[in-house]
Amino acid sequence: MHAHLITLAIIGCALSLSAQDKNLYSPYTVESLMGDYGFIPRRTEIEPKISSDDNDLLLQVKKLATNEVPAAVQLLENKLLGDPDCSSVFDFALGTLQYKQGRLKEAVRSYEGALKKFPNFLRAQKNMAYVQIQLKDYPSATTSLTKTLTLGDADGATYGMLGFCNLMQGKYSSAENAYRFGLVRDPTSRAIRNGLVRCLEGMGRYQETIALLDELILENPAEQAYWLTQVNSLNQVGQEHRAIANLEILRRMNRATGPSLLLLGDLYLNLELPDRAYRAYETALDLDGNLPPAHYIRAANHLASQNATEAASRFAKQIQDKYGDLLAGVDKLQFLKLRARLFLHKKDYTSAVTMLETLVEKDPLDGEALLLLGRTHWAMQDTIKAGIAFERAARTDDQDLTSNALVEHARMLAEEGVKLNEAVQLLRRAQQIRPRNNVGAYLRAIEMAAKSQRTLEN
């Protein structure tokens, strides 16, 4: 019953997790790539040569770059303007300083200038890839990293960035290959293993995802993101009890977030444990930095839908106490519907009708409120008003609500026992809109009853 809702909650957790820990799956730090501005040549096949005078100028730039970056940039720009054919090391140094200033697009152009002069300049190629990643230009970064690999740079960071670029383009298999090559070179890298987790999850290989996350959790037990990411995979393979255990561990570590506690409540409801679900929802509501009230109203509706009326009523009161007059718009309307449903459960029909009529007055096309109003009038044995409400609910655009309203109206007429033919017509309309086996069986029973009634009348 709650499987779809649980899936939504899981997705919500994953989205908030990604925003919460931006570095968890990101590539590598600028310090590991930009180096020392590339002033000292290393391998001649991948490093441009510079003269003694060029080296002196670069050392001057390096000194200025420590505390006076604009002056260092100006010195390089003057050099390139006065001597466009100078060593590509100057273009490289300018690109690195432009990156440091946050001028990413200009940095790419400077690296491109360096590579135009010296195509095998490995560090320019690799640094340009890093900047392209910052610009989210993943296709270009992929090309740059592939070129970097052909130039002989096959360290874990390079493969890790290549995996990241493929991952961001949805190329999970290619990303996995790159990450696995990276792990051969750097088997302890969290960044590479984090990326591999996302690849495996993206390809639906949840058992492998769980196993890899077991390793990461063992090494980093306080990392909230690992526990939550594993919860998603555990749910995908039907290991709800283990998913609950993960979330309970986070709660005991005081690392549980509002979304994770709401998910915990949903999972308990899925196991038909409404009391535990209520406690999880209550803890989520008590957290500082609350989610919007719609999340808690949804949770209260879940409790009500499992006939945990007392728990739902307590939680609704807590929502009212916390938010009070702050509820507005759609949230207010949904909360009124929830309270009306709870009054209906408690057979406080007068209070339920008052709330529902308020809702229908605000929105005459609110099919859900009309359906509840029909049920309430029916419970009060006012079949005329109930029939009017059901008819209005059946005219809304929501096909599920229309079908349900037709079925409810038919049930009411059938119970009266005098309008069986009309009930049959309503049920047939409901089946045309949304065929259901149980409704079909009920229709056949009413058809037989109507036929018997006609025979007796004749």
N, C-alpha and C positions, 0 to 999 in steps of 0.2 A: 504493500500500500504506500509506503513512504520511500520506495527505492528511488524514484525520480527526484524527490525532494532532497534526498541524501546526496545524490549525484550533484545537484546544484550547489549544495553546501560545500562539497569537496572542491568543486571548481572555484567557489568563492575563496576558500582557504588557499588554494594554489595561487590565485591572482594576488591576494594580499601578501602572501609569502614572497612572491617575486618582487613586489614593490618594497617590501619591508627590508629585504637583504639583497640589495642590488649587486653586491660584489660576489655573492655566493657562486654564480655561474658565469661571471665575467672573465675576460682574458687576463693578461698579466700586467704588472705595474709598469709605468713609464720608465722607472729607474732601471728595470731589467733590460730595456730595449734601447733607450736613447743613449745610454752610456756617457762617455766623456766628450760628447760633441764630435767624435771621430777625428780628432786632430793628429793622432799618431798612426801612421800607416802600419799595417800588419802584413797581410799577404798581398803580394804585388798583383796577383791575378784578380783579386776582388777589391783592391784598394788603389785609388788614383795616386800617382806620384806628385809630390810637392817640392818646390825649391826651398832653399834655406830662408830666403826672404818671405816666402809664403808662410813658412812655419813660424817665423817671428811674428807676423801679423796675426796668425791664428792664436798664438799664445797671448797676444794682447787682447784679442776678442774673448778668450777664455777667462782672463782676469776680470774684464769688465762684466762678463756674464754672471759673475757671482752676485753682484749687488746692483749693477747698472745695465740691465738687459736692453732698454731702449738705445743706450749709447752703443752697445755691442752690435745690435741690429743695424743701426745707422752706419757703423763702420763697415759691416759686410755689404750693405746695400751700395755704399759708395764704391767699394772695391768692384762689385759686379757691374755697376753702371759704367765705371771708368775702364774696366777690362772684361767685357762680356765673355771672352774666351778663356778666362782664368780657370784654374783647377776646379773640378766639380766638388772638391771638399768645401769650398766656400758656399756653394748652393746648399750642400748638406748641412753645414753649420747654421746657415740662415733658416732653413726649414725647421731645425731642431729648436732654435730660439723662438721662431714664430709659433711653434706648438706650445712652448712654455708660456707664451703670451695669450694663448687661446685662439690664435688666428689659424684655425685648422685648414681651411681651404687654401690659404696662401702657403701654408707649410707643404701641402700636397704639391702645389705648383713648383715650389722650390726643389722638392725631392725629384719631381719629374725633370726639372732642369739638370739636376745632378746626374740623373740616369741617361739623359740625352747625350751628355758629354762622355759619360763612362758607364755604358750599359751593364757592366758586371759589378757595379758598386753594391755589394751585398747589403751593407748596413743601411744604405739609402732605400733599397728595395724593401727591407724589413721594417724600417721605421715608417715608410710611407704606408705599408699595410696596417700598421698600428693606428696611424692617424685616420685612415679610411674606416677602420672599425669604429673609432670614436664618432665619425660622421655617419655611421650606420650604412655605409656604402659597401655592403658585404660582397657583392659580385666582384667589384674592383679589388677589394682586399684579398679575395680568394685568388685572383689572378696574380697579385703581387706576391702572395705567400708561396704559390706554386713556383714562381720564378726564383724566389729565395731558396727553395729546396733544391732546384736545379743547380744553383750556384754553390751548393755544398753545405748549407746550414740546415742540419737535420736534428736540432736539439728539441727537447720536449716542449719548450715554449712555442716554437714555430708550429709544430704539429697541433698543439693545444689551440692556438689561434685559428688555424685552418679548420679544426673541428668546430670551433665556435662559429665561424663564418658559415659553414655548411648547416649547422644547427639553426642559425637564425634565418636561413633560407628554406627551412623545412626539409633539407636533404639529410635525413636521419642516417641512412646507410653510409653515405660518404663521411658524415660527421663521425660515426662510430669508428670507421677505418682509421681516420686521422687521430682520434683520441687513443685508440689502442696502440698505434705506432708511438704516440707521445708517452703512453704508460711504460712502454719498453725502455724508453730513455729516462723517464722520470717517474718511477713506480709509486712514489709517495705523494705525488702532486694532488692536492685536494681539488684544484681548479679543473684538472683533466678528469678526475673521477666524478666531480660534480656534473661536468658536461656529459659524460658518459651516462650518468643516471638519467638525464633528460632525454638522451637519444633512445635508450632502452624503453623508457616510459612512452615516448612518442611513437615507438614501433609496437607498443602493446606487449612487450616482453616483460611482464610484471614480475614473474618469479625471479628473473635475473636482476631486475631493479631492486627487489626486496633483499636479495643476497648481497648486492653491492652496498646498499644502505646499511645492512647489518654491520659491515666492516667500518663504514664511516661513523656510525653511531658508537661503535665500540671505541673508536679512537677519539671521538668528539661528543661525548654523552650530553654535554650542555647545549649542543647546537639544535635549537628548536626546529629549524627548517628541515633537518633530516628526519626527525620523528614525524612531522606533518606530511612530508612528501611520501614517506613510507605508508602512512595511513591510506593515502589514495590508492596505492598499488595493492595493499592488503584488501581493501574493499573490492577492487576489481577482480580478485581471485576468490572472493567469498570468505575471506578470513576476518569476519567482523569482530570476533572475540579478541583477536590479536590487535586489530585496529583500535578497539576500545582500550586495551591495555596500554598502547602507545599514548593515547590521549590522557589516560588516568595518570601515567607517569609524568607527563608534562604538567598536569594539574598539581601533583604532589611536589614538583620542583618549582611551583609558582611561575611556570613559563607558559602556561596555557593562555591563549588569546581569546577574545570574544568569539570569533568565528570557529575556533577549534572546540570551544565548550558547547556552542550551539550544535556543531556536528556530533559531538559526543552525545548530546541529548537525542538527536535524530537517530543515532545508532542504537541507543537504548530503546527508543520507541519501536524501532524495527524488530527488536527482540522482545517486544511487548513487556517492557519494564518501565511503565510510565512514572513511577515514583523516582527512580534514578534519573530518568530524563528530566523530570521537574527540577531536581537538585542541580543538574548540570546547567539548565537554562537559568536558574536562579543565580548561580555563581557568575554566569556571563553577564547578567543584568547588573550585578553588584560591582563589576570591574570598573576602574577608572577609564576614561576615554571610551565611552560606550559607542556602539554601533548605532545607526539610525533606528528609531523605534519600530520600523517595519519588520526588522529581523526578529524582534521579540514578539510582536503580534503574530507573526508566522509561527513561531514556536508554540504560542498559546493555542493557536488553531490546530496544530498537530496534536496537542494534548486532548483538545475537545473532540477531535475526529476519532480518537481511540477510546472515547467514552470515559476519559480520566477527568470527569467534570469538576470534581473538587480541586484537583491540582490545577486545572485550567483556570478555575475561578480565582484561586489564590494568586496565580501568576498574573492574571488580568488586573487584579487589585494592585499588585506590586508595580505593574506598568503604569497604572493610573496614578499611583502615589509618586512615581519617579518623574513622569512626564507631564501629568496633569493637563493644564491648558496649553502646553507646548505642542500637543498633537493637533495637526492641521491637515487640510487637504485630503489626499488619498489615505494617509495614515489614520486620520480621524474617522473616515467612513469605514475603513476596514476594522477599526477597533469597535465601532458601534455595532457592526455586523457580528463580531465575535461575542460581544456582550449579549446581543439579542439571541444568538445561538445558545449561549449558556443559560439564559433565562428560559428558553424553550426546553432545554434539558431538565431544568428544575421545575418545569410546569408553572412557572410564573408568567402566564400567557399575557397578562395585562401589560407588564413591563416590556415584554418582547414586542408586542404590537406597537406600543408607543415608540420604541426605538426604530422599528422597521418602517413605520409610517413616516417618521422624520427622514429616514434615508430615501424613501421613495419620493417624498416631496422634493428633496434636493436633486434627485436624479430619477425621473420617471422611467428611464430605460435600464435601471439597475436590475438585471435579471436575477442575480443571486439574492438580493433583498426581496424581490417579488416572490421568488420561490419559497424563501423562509416565511414570508408573510402568509402565503397560501397554506403552508404547513401549520402555522400558528392558528389561523382561523379554523382550519380543519380540526385541530386539537380542541378548539373551543366549541366545536360542533356548529360553527357558522359556515355551512357548506356553500351558501350563495357568495359570500365575500371570498371564501377560499377559491371557488371556481373562477371568480373574476381575476384574482391575483395569479392563479395558474395560467389563465389565458393570456394575461399581459406578459408573464415571464416567457411564454412560448413564442411571443412575437419579437423577442430580442435577437440580435445577430449571432450570439454565441450558440452554436449548434448543440453542444453538450448540455447547456442549460435548457435549451428548447426541448431536447429529447427528455431530459429529466422532468421538466414541468409537465409534459404530455403524459408521462408515466404516472406521476403523482396524481394528476387530475383523474386519470383512468382508474387508479386504485381507489380514489375517493368515491367515484361513481359506482364502481363495482361493489364496494362495501355497502353502499346504499341499497343495492340489489334491484333497482328499478330502471337503471339506464345502462344496461349491459351492452346494448348495441352501440351506444355512443362511446362507451369505454373501449370497445373493440376498435372503433375508428381512430380514436386517439392513440392506441397502442400501435396500430398499423403505421400511422404517421411517424411515431417515434422510431419504429424499426426501419423506415425508409431513410430517416436522417442518420441514425447510428445503430446498425444491427447489433443486438446483444443476445447471447444464448438464454440468459435468465428471463429477459423480457419476452423473447420468443416463446419460451415455455409457458409463461404467464398468459401471453396472448392466446395460445391454443386452449388453455384452461378456460379463459373467459369466453372464447368462441363457443366452446362446448356448453358452457353454462347458458349463454345467450340462446343457443339452438334449443336447449331443453326448455327454456322459458317460453320461447315462441311455440313450441309443441304443446305445452300446457295451456297456453292462452287460446290456441286453436281448438 
